């Protein structure tokens, strides 16, 4: 019997998952008939109520929830599906006006409503995408996006997880947000360009400090001053609402929270503040609706979810004279519960018409979330509900909002007024920022200026803070806000900087003239050549090769007279591994031989004009003789390789790979057979002895030279 019951419950769960809610509700009802255990009975009743709610039978569902609560008070685990259903209904009622994510919501509101919002600007460059207010004490994350420092700290504390950029959703490179400092250049610019908004931010910070010290009246005074000079900042109203709540001025707290919601309607924090004020005033149903609205905007808001669970549990619980501890205004709640106790006819009367209207939104899977939901005639529309609360605020609230609307917002930037190109100059090159990047210590430089400084010392050029971890990532993202400002307000200056950079990159991309030369060792075509790079000039050279897109440079032996010899091999960069002290290991492979035509130098490393070498091809009898010589020398080379000790052979193959097979066509490649270069790389010869093989363009001469070396090595072993 137990097995049959379990299978039916499994079937009901599957029906719920597949959105066949009527079937799930019927199965749970049948299973309840023969169940006596109170705990199991309550669990099944909740599941049946969930199915009824999602199936559109909300009034019937409320009756079942109430019956389940008679056994024991319903907790979060019981109410999670109901919260999800009510939140979904809220989102459907609001339609497309509620974006899916809180951070993205703010961006959409700020962009979509120019001139309205925290900043009051005609564009949204200078607003934080977390709080949607003026960007105060901006911190630049490694991804290049800027946020208020306080917002980042609050995100890390409240969500107890690594900070995630709300712009690009990147959290991989943000280690500890507390170690990131305010962007010095950007903070100074904002203070200069927007003194009023900046002053309001300072007053807000001072008010927060006083609030933390429990000096409520002093904190309230700071916020009053801030709102006077920045009456369109929703953050100020939201925070003042909290201060009023701490002072038990609940009506004022509600007025400020409503103002925050009016300024930025889809900012989740504003609805939380409003809900908290409503709970304190005993308006529990309205508070629940605000928490649901908050969850429809920001589904991961833990505070809203927790409080919604509590309020629902209280509303569904059997009516008693006991009041939950988290509700502040006991007299209002007692009168509210007494009203329920005296006038209740059906379980659905616990909820107001507006909340039933919300819950009655169709939830069938075939309905689109974007379709407008028709409310029953007896239900009050959402706008009328908000209007009634506005009227309750009285003349003071209307006057404050009218003053906020009438005061002009801070004017947008004008390149002819306050913007000066010197405000956006790199402290290293003293020119306009080009591809600006910001270090964790808060200093901004041109990308290439910073990289050149880090080539010499892995510390910030200004404050000397250690940047080893920053250096290891080697993925310096441009500061988006700074780049956008330059693009918008200094386009001609930026164009000049771009032209200088493009001309320089064009020079670096020429692999015949001004080819960078790494003076170190012998390199051969097709043979790997790993390099340990630690000198600043070569760090710069490698980086330029990568930036130019060629990924190539020349390798030559050193020469006391000229600096380097006249023959070398072009190397191609395959991979670079960076270390925290600035060193790197560069994995390269040989490509083409060249002859140096002219020597030169730039930025500490050598350069050259070169011409490439190719083997001269032969035909007829000479070709047949060449093939015979090739086969003979290859066999001799194979004998020598096989004669090596096991350890030697493993070490060679680990570094250069196994010896290549014979080429089918020995003259196809301009460099000749691959195995020749592999052998020259592993033979015990000094670089000076290897150099002639690189310079010669006759395959026959190269094979003859290799044969002599092999014979010499064989004779040396016999002695």
N, C-alpha and C positions, 0 to 999 in steps of 0.2 A: 504493500500500500504506500509505504514511504517513497519507494522508487517511482511510483506513478505520480505522486504529488510533486516530487522533484522535477520530473520530466515536464509536467504541466507548468511549473514555475519557470523552467528554462524556456518553454515555448512562449510564455507571457513576456519574458525579458526580450526574446528575439522579436516578438511582435512590436514591442515598444521601440526597439532599435530601428525597426523597419517602418516606423511611423504608422502602424496599424493600431491606433490607440484604443479604438472601441473593443477590438478583440482582447487586448491586454487587460482592459478594465473588466470585461466579462469573466476572463479566467481568474483574475484575482478575487472577484466577488464569489465565484464558485468555491475557491480554495478557502475563503474565509468562513464558509458555512460550517465546516466541520472542525474548525481550529479553536482550541481552548486556551492555549498559552498566551497570557497578556502581551508579553514582549514580541513574540512572533506575530500575534494578531495586529499589534500596532504597526509593525513593519509592513505587513501586507496591506493594511488600510492606507498607509502613506503611499505605497506604490500604486494602489488603485486610484487614489486621489490624483496622483501625478498623471496617470493615464487619462483620467477624466478631464483634467485641466488642459493638457496638450490636445485633447480631442475636441476642445471647444465647449465643454460642459462645465464652465467654471463655477456656477452657483452650486451644482451638485457636488463638485469637487470640494468646495468650501465646507459643505456639510460633513463630508468624509474626513477632511482634515480636523474639523472640530471634534468629531467622535474619537479620532486617534489621539487627540490631545487630552482626552479625559483619562486615558490610561496613565500617561506621564507627559510632561511638557515636551513639546517637539523641539529638537535641537537642530543645529546646522546640518547634520548629516541627513535629517529628514526633510529639511526645507530647501536643499540645494536645487532640486529640480523645479520647485515652485518659484524660487528666485530666478532661475534661468528662464522660465516661462514668462514671468512678469517683465523681466528685463527685455526679452525678445518682443513682447507686446509693446513695450515703451518705444523700442527702436522702430517697430512697424508703424506706430502712430506718428512718430516724428518724421518718418520717411527718410528722404535723402539728406535731410538737414544734419543728421548725426553721422559723422565719419566713423570709421571702424576703430581708429586708434586715437588716444588722447592727444599725443604730440602732433599727429598729422591733422587732427581737427583744428588745432590752433593755427597751424600754417594756413589751412584752407580759409579760416575765418579772417585772418590778418590780410591775406591776399585778396580775398573776395570783397572785403569791405574797406577800401582805402579811406583813410582819414578817421576811421573809427577803431577804437581799441586802446590798448595800453600806451602805445607810443604816440598815437595821433599823427603819424607821418603818412604821406601819400604812398609810401612803399614800405616793405616790411624788412628791410635789411637789418635794422637795429633792434629787433625783438628776439628774445630768447624763445626757442621752440619748445621749451618745457613749461615755463610759466606764462608765455605769451605776452610778457611785459617788456619794458625797456631793458636792454642788455647791460646790466650793472655788474661791475667786476667780472668782465668776460674771461673765461678760461677756454683755451683752444685745445681740443683733444687731438690725438695723433692722426685721426682721420681728416682733420682740417676744419671741422665745424666748431662753432663757438656757442657757449652757454654760460649763464650766470654761475658763478662759483657756488653760491648757496644752493642753487637748484641741483647741481650735480651731487653735492654732499647730501642733500635731502633724499635724492633718488637712491643713493647707495645705502643710506640708513634705513629708509622705509621699505625698500624692496629686498634688502638683504641679498643682493646679487651683484655681480660686476656691472658697472655703469654701461648702459647701451646707448649709443648715439641715436636719438630719435629721427635724425635725418637719413643716415645711411644704414642704420640697424647694426652697426659694427661694435662689437665689444671685445674683439680678440686681442687688441693691443693696448687697452686701457687697464693698466695694472692697478695702481692705487690712486684714485682721483685726488686724494688729499695731498699727494706729492706734486700735483700740477698747480702752478702759480698763475696769477692774473696776467693776462696779456698786456704788457706794459704799454706798447705803442697804441694798441686799440683802446685801452682804458683812457689814456691821455687824450686821444682823438675825440672820444665820446664826451669826455668832460669839457673839451673846448667847443665842440660843435653843438652840444645840447646841454647847456649849463642848468636849465630848469629841471629836466628829467634826471640829470645826474645829481642835483641837489636833493630832489625827492628821494632818490635811491639812498643817499647818505642819511637822510632823516629816517628812512625805513630801517636802515641798518642800526642806527642809534636806538630807535624804538624797540627793535628786536632784542638788543642788549639789555635795555631796561626791563623788558618783559621777562627775560630769562632771570633777572634779579628780583622778580616779583614786584617791581615798582610800577604798578598798573597805571596809576594816574599820570605819571611822568611819561610812560610809553604812549598813553592815549594822546597826550599833548603833542608828542613828536609826530604821530600819525595825523593829527588834525592839521598841523603845519604842512605836512607832506601833501595832504589832499587839497589844501588850499592852492598850492602851486602846481599840482598835477591832478586835476579833478577827473581825468579820464583813465586813470590807472586802476584796473580792477584788483590788482594785488593789494593795493593800499586799503581798499574797501574790505576785501576778504580778511586781511590781517586785523583791521580795526574791529571787524565783527567778532573775531576771537577775543580781542581785548575786552570788548563790551560784555561778552559772555562770561569772562573771568570776573568782571565787576558786577555780574548778575543784572546787567542792563539788557534783558533778552529782546525787548522790542527794538531797541537800537541795533542790537546785533543782527536781528532779522532784516532791518532796513538796509544795513550795509551789505549783507549777503545778497539781498535782492538786487542791489545796485551792481554788485560784481557780476551777477548772472545776466543783468541787462546789458552791461558793457560787452561781455564775452559770453554769449548764451551757451556755448558748448564747451565750456571749460569745466572739467569735472570737479575741481577743488571748490569752485563757487557753489555748486549744488550740495557738496558735503557741508560747507559752512551754513548754507540755508537750512539743510536738514537738521543740523545740530541745534540751531536756534529754534526751529519748530518743535523739536523734542522738548527743549527747555520750556517752551510755552504750552506744552501739553497737546500740541496739534500733531498727534502721532501719525495719523493717516497721511497727512501732507508730507511729513518727514519721510515716511516710507517711500512715497512717490519720488521725492528728490533723490533718495539713495538709489532707487531703481533707474532714474534718469542718469545719475552719475555712472552706474554700471553699464548702461547702454552706450555711454561715451567711452569709458575706460573700464573694460571688463576685468582687468587685474587689480582694481583698487580694493585692497584688502580691508581697509577701514569701512568703506561703503558696504562691502559684502557682509562683514561681521555685524554691523549695526542693523542692516536689513534683516538678517537672520534673527537678531534679538527682537526687533519690533514685530516681525511676523509671528514669532513664537509667543509674544505677549498678546497679540491680537487674537490668535487662534486658541489661546489657553482658556479654560473655563473661567468665568468671571468671578473674581473674589475681591476683597477689599485690600489685598496686598499690592504694593506698588513696586515694580522693579527698581533696584538701586541705581541703575544708570540714568533714570529719568529724574530731572532736577526738581521740577515744579509739581510737587505732590498734590496740591489742592486741585489743580486743573485736571490732572490725570484721574484723581478719584471721582471728580464730577463727571468726567468723560466715561469712565467705567460704570459709574452708577447709572448714567443715562442709558448705556447699553443694557445693563441688568434690568432696568425698568421697562424699556421699550422694545427689547429684542423679540422678534417673531420668528425670523428664520436666520440661519447662520450667516447668510449673505449680508445681513444688515450691519454686521461688524464693520464692513467696508462702505465708504462713501460712494455715491453714484459715479463720481469721477474715477475712482479706483476700479469700480466694476466696469466702467466704460473701457478703461485701459485693459483690463483682463479679458474683456469680451472680444478684443481684436482677433480676427480669424487666424488660426495657426496651422491650418491644414497644409500639408506639404506642397499642394499644387498652387497655393496662393503665392504671389510674388511679394517680397518685402517692400517693394517700392509702391505698391498699390495703396491708394488712400482708403482708410478704414472708415466705414459709416458707423457713427455712434447711435445708440438708441435715443429716441426722442426725449426720454426723461433724464438723460445724462447731460451734465454741464460741459461745454467745450473747454478745452485746455486754456485757450486765451482768456475766456471769461473767468476762469479760476484764478489766473495770474492777476487779472484786472482787479478782482475783489481784494486780493492781498495788497495790491498797490493802494487801494482806497483806504485800507486800514492803517497805512503808514502815516496818513495825515498830511498837513500842509508842509511840515518840516522836510519830509522826504521828497515831495514834489518840487519844493524850492531848491533843494540841493541838486536834484537831477537836472532841473532847468538851468541852474548856474553852471553845472558841468558841461551841458550842451552848448551854452552860449559862449563860454570862454574859448578863445582860439587855441588850437593845438600848436605846438612848436613847429615852425615852418620847416619844410624839407630843405636839405642842403642845396646851396647854390654855389657852383664852381667859381662864380665871380665874387662871392661874398666872403665865405670863411675857409674855403678849401684852398690849400696851398700845397704844391707838389713837395715842398720840403717836409710837410707833415708825414709823407709816405716815402721817406728816404732810408735806405739801408745804412746802418752805422759803420759798415765795413767798406763798401765801395763808394759811399756818399752819393749814390744815384738813386733814381726811383726804383722801388722794389720790383724785381722781376722774378716771378714765381716765388712769392713770399712764403716762408715756412716759419713756424713758431715752435720753439723748444719747450720742454716741460717746465723750465724755469721762467717762462713767460716772455722771452726775448725773440724778436722777429728779425730775420735776415733774408736776403736773396738766397735761393737754394744753393746756387753754385758758390756764393761767397762763404756760406756756412760749411759746405763740404770741403772747400780748400783750407779753411781754418782747422777743421777736424782732422785733415790729413796730417797736421803737425802736432795737434794736441787734442785728445778726446774730452775737452772741457768747453763750456760756453765761453765765447770770446769776450763777453762783457762781465759776467758775474763769476766766471771760473767754476761753475758748478759741474760736477761730473756728469757726463752724458754717455757713459759706456753702454747702458742698456738701450738708449735711443740710437746709438751708433750700430748696434748689432742688427736692429730691424732693417736699417738701410732702405727704408721706404718712407721718405720724407714727403708727406702729403701737403699740398699747398693750402694755406689759410684761406678758406673760401670767401669769407667776408671781405678780407683785405683785397683779394684779387678782384672781387666784384666792384668794390669802390673805385679801384684804379681804372677798371674797364669802363665804368659809367662816367666818371668825372675827369679822368685824365687820359682820354683816348689817344690824343696826338703824342703825348709823352710816351705812352705805352707802345705806340707804333714805332717810335724811334728805337726804343729799347729792343723790341722784337727784331727790328732790322739788323741791329748790331749782332744780336745772338744768331740770327739766321745766316748772316755772312760768315760768322766764325764757324758755325756748324758745316757750312758748305766747304770751307777750307779743310776741315777735319775729315770730311767724307771723300776727299780725293785720295785714291790709293796709288797715285803715281808721283804727285808732288806733295812735299811736306808730310811725308809718311812718318808717324812717330816710331822711334827706334828704341827698343829695350836692349841696353848693352849688358850682356850677362854671359850667355853660354851658347853652345852650338845647338841649332834646331834643324830638323829635316822634314821634308814633305811627308805627310800622312802619319807622322810619328807623334804621339802625345808628348806634351812638354809642360808639366805642372810647374807653377811658379809661386814662390812665397814673396809677396809684395809688402814691404814695410817702409820704403823711402817715400816721402811726401810727393816728390816729382813724379814717381811712377804710379802712385795712387791717382793723381790727377790725370795722368796719361791714360790709364786703364778706363777711368770714368768717362773721359772724352770720347774714347773709341766706342763705348757703349752708347753714349748720348747721340753720337753722329750716326749710329745705326750700322756702321761697317763691322764692328766687333773685331777689327783686325789691327795689327801693328807688326813692325819688323823686329826680328831678333838677330843681333850681330855680336861677335866677339869684340872685346875691347882692343884698342890700339893706342900706344903711348903718344904717337905723333898726331893722328887724325881724330882720336877719340874712339873710333870703332873701325873695323875692317871694311873692305869694299864689297864683300859678298855676305848675304844672309838669307833668311827664310821668313816669309810672311806667316804669322801665327793668327789663328782664329780663336776668339774666346768662346768657350762652350758653357762655362759656369764660373761663378764667383762666390766664395764663402767668406763672410766677414766675421771679424772677431771684435770683442768689446774694446780692445786697446787700439783699434784702427787698422790692424794688420788684416791681410786677406790672402787666401789661397786661390789662385786663378788657374782654372783648368783650360789649357789651350791645346791645339793640334796644328801641326805644320800644313801649309797649303801650297805656296809657290816659292820658288827660288828667285832671287833678284840680285842685280848688280847696282851698287850705289853710284850715282852720277854726281851728286853734290851733297856735301855735308852742311847741316845748319843746327840751330838750337832754339828752343822756345820754352819759357817758363820752367827752366831748370832741367829739361830733358832734351835728348837729341832728336833731330829730324833729318830727313834725307829725301832728295828726288831720286827715284829709282826706275830701272827698267827690268822687266821680268825675263828669266832665262828658260829656254826650252831645249830639249835634246834634238840634235840634228838627225833626221831619219835617213836610213840607207836602203838600197834596193838591190835586187839580183843576187849575185854571188856574195857580195858584202853582207847582205841580209842573212843568207844561209850560214855564213861563217859566224856572224854575230849570234845567231840562235844556238849554234853548237857551243860557242864559248859560254853563253848564258847558262846552258844546261850543266856544263862541266863545273862552273863556279858555284852554281846553286847546290850541286851535290856535295862539293867541298864544304860549303857553308853549313849544310845539314849535318855533316860528319862532325864539324867543330861544335855545333850546338848540342848534339847528342853526347859529346864527350864531357860536357860540363857536369859538375857535381849537382846532385839533386837540389840542394839548397840554393845554389847559384841560379839554376834554371828557374826555380819557383820564384825567386826574387825578381829576375828579369821579366818573366811572363806577368807577374803581378803589376809591374811598372809599365811595361810596353805592350803587353799582350803576347800571344804566341807568334811564332815566326809565320809570316804570310805564305800561302801557297804560290807556286809558279804562276805567272800571268799567262793566259792563253795567247795574247798578242803583246809581245814585249815592247813594241814601239807605239802602242795606242796612247799611253799617257805622256804628256810633255816632260814629265819628271822621270820616266823610265819605270822599271818594275818596282813594286812596293817593297819587296823583300830586301832589296839593296839598301834602302834607307833604314829599314828596321835593323839590319845587320850592322850598318855603320854606327847606329846609335848605341848598340850593345857591345861592340868590339872594344877591347881595352886600348883605346887610342886617345891621345891628348887632342884638345880642340884644334891646335895648330896643324896637326896631322890630318884631321877630318876636313878642314876647310877646303883643300883642293878638290875633294870629291864633290863638294857643293857647287864649286865654280865651273867645273868641266861640263861641256855640253855634248860630249861624245860618250854614248853608252858603252862602246867598246873600251875606251880608255878607263872608264869607271870600273868595268868588270875586271880589266887587267890589274888595276890597282888593288881591288879587293882580293884577287887571287894571290898577289904578292904578299899581302898582309897575312892571309890564311896560311900560306906556305911558311912564312917567317915564324908565326905562332907555333905551327906544327914542329918545325926544326928546333925551336927553343925548348919544347917539352922533351925532345929526345936527348938533349944534352945533359 
